Amino acid sequence: MAQTGTPDMVVVRTTDSYPNTLRIVVTHGEGKTEVLELTAKDLKQSPNGQEEALQKVFAKLYQEGYQLRGTGGGGYNYLIRNTFIFTKG
């Protein structure tokens, strides 16, 4: 019986605690996690900083051959969490 490998997967989770911070966590698996945090000071200096930071993350993943496969999210009051699943292969 032929076995198929699990696709290479990346999980991107954003936590937006408006207006204070944006945290973007990109994980390729255990021990392979990058964290980017934009503070209120960063966001004041660049009004589009959140979107630009997320665009950079997504562009890098697309350049590496990943494709967006699913999203999910929600929030309450000023705390919003979103999850993006990317796969390759």
Helices and strands as residue ranges (DSSP letters): E 8-17, E 21-27, E 33-38, H 40-45, H 49-63, E 67-76, E 79-88
